[in-house]
Amino acid sequence: MERLQKVIARSGVTSRRKAEALILAGKVKVNSKVVTELGTKVSSKDTVEVEGIIIENEPKVYYIINKPAGCISAVSDDLNRRVVVDYLRKKGVTERIFPVGRLDYDTTGALILTNDGELANLLMHPKNEIDKVYLVRCQGIVNSDVIRKLRSGIKLANYITQKAQVDLISIDKKNKSSQVRITIHEGKYHQVKLMFEAVGHPVKKLRRERYAFLDVHGLKPGEFRRIKIHEVKQLFVLATHKVPKRNYKIRRY
Ligand code: URA
């Protein structure tokens, strides 16, 4: 048995806090009866309905893909462009997975997909300080002053980026470009590109090498693998600093 708000959050419908607000507002039903008690416990046999929609209680699945360039980090696209979920669907993945955060159309590399909304929310929240490691090829020769600025935080349109780990990997004098590794915890829209633009070195190529401790070694662009159960647990530990007490269905593999 688990707390109702936790079950709702895990389904990906909304965050735990918003789930609590929905329960208090009388918008949640368990087995067709409105429940407004926050402590209510439910099991996988109960039918939970949020604002008239029954939430799925399918087994949780976790994948990591080496996202290729030329696809959108989404489940579907109104303009019928290729979306990252297509790569998994083609290989028979049927669960209602979605990408954890976003990589741009032209960005490649490590991207997690899951149907576990709770883990996704935990991983994406900047306060949980999950490493996102990017390898950047940018225009121009980056100097130590630029590295210092990137490390200490950059003022963008409406926010200042948090401290980042930044290392110059190499410079290419002939092509006037540099390769830089940057680790951030936030995931603001176009964040890395905007940071490099702000210091006068527009990004030419961007690859996410690692998400937390997960990389895509051995996976060609478009290939994916299941994240192992011990890795899933490790992600929870990283995000919450607690060992997960989870008694719901994880698909065994
Ligand atoms: N930052 C960006 O600018 N783009 C990405 O795809 C990821 C991080």
Residues whose N, C-alpha, C, O or C-beta is under 5 A from the ligand:
A	BS01	URA	R102 L103 D104 T107 K188 H190 Q191 V192 K193 L194
